[in-house]
């Protein structure tokens, strides 16, 4: 099986969990519809799969970690809903369909985002409260994921990105990297780290998971920028060339396409390096997954 | 000391904690400024004080519970920022100052809200992660507070309220009560319940805390409606009579002023009833606090 096929297979079990995780919470009908509209709009489910795979690799109970893994997708989805709002990136399309505020309305989209973010934390705690995982591990993982998703992480990264948009000229590479590390890197890193924490593995393994995640996160962002230049509109579900049109600072704009690809490959090699102490199918999968992320641009 | 003075005294220690709880998180400057602008804009700090008082009443470590208590104010503040947005209630003023999106801009206000909500969950976990409180208690409290703040609670209540606004004619009392129970009641209830959970008290005490909170929450909302009719604009920091102007369904509009006051008093008596098994200064304070909430309308 290729990494893509394995990813798709694992994504399906996440999908199944996501499709019922908002039931029986007394959510008003229209709000629930809007939350589900975005949560179940497809996507690779990369973050939950990373968390589950690291948990499994380190001998943890991946099944018990499923609610926690699903929470990563709730957080990712809420961030997309809020980023698409007219006051933010003002995007009418997301994954080839109307964005949440276009399909519903702005107020509902804001609340759907708020709701998904809050339910994410409820999901994180479920495994610890209902049994299955030790409370101290879960609590530590909630802390790590909260910091990554918060104003010093993902939310902060979006704020910096908004500031960049209002600025004249290109943003220096270093600042761009720092912004991406917050906006997209932090959540991917936390996914791997939390999977490791939930497995109960020692700190050294947690560190490997974190560093793997960090490297994969950087590569992922570079590839995203490259795909905006060379990608296929139908496959991506969004217009190609929009970054350049909007005068956005990107890796290809700053260092060129070839150098961007080279950088991405370097980060993937770095990520794979953190797997050298592990063996078996999970280690192989995480290796393939890292490589697959870069292969998408060739 | 009156309840008002005691509340103010306790609020000061919460205030002190809030003023430094967002430091050293790597939050971008403008985003941090905007989060602090709303978080430190005054307010009674009722929810944190309720949590700390119930924790103390049941023999818990109120000092260790402070980060958790502060998280309640972060959640309350984020909800006000998002509720004020143009797409929601479109309020230009909050506590006598420009609302967050007026002082900064819409994108920053959305992100400040997202940031405060996420940091709230980080704060909740702090006491358990850094030691001081047992992880299983903290985790259970995070679960309870998350549900109360989420789409089946506060966020859901705001969604229902938005639906009411678009509706012709008055909303039936029963539906109004259900909306308020979600929009404002859930968080006040959770404040009391979580304080009890963090103290490690048995389920019966947790139930008393919850029922006290539920009753106080209902009384609080009725009083809020009454104050919009008879209150003093300068004291409230917002225009009086705005509910009627906007054709909002309120307790006074549905059952009249006298009956509203009577209802509020009844709920306060109910709240105090849940304190009858407890003695000492904390029990007295929680009794006074419940009565003070209603006294504001006389």
Interface residues (C-beta under 8 A of the other chain):
Chain A: X22 X25 X26 X27 X28 X30 X31 X32 X35 X78 X82 X85 X87 X88 X105 X106 X107 X108 X110 X111 X113 X114 X115 X116 X117 X118 X119 X121 X122 X125 X126 X128 X129 X134 X135 X136 X138 X139 X140 X142 X143 X146 X147 X149 X150 X151 X152 X155 X156 X158 X159 X160 X162 X163
Chain B: X22 X25 X26 X27 X28 X30 X31 X32 X35 X78 X82 X85 X87 X88 X105 X106 X107 X108 X110 X111 X113 X114 X115 X116 X117 X118 X119 X121 X122 X125 X126 X128 X129 X134 X135 X136 X138 X139 X140 X142 X143 X146 X147 X149 X150 X151 X152 X155 X156 X158 X159 X160 X162 X163
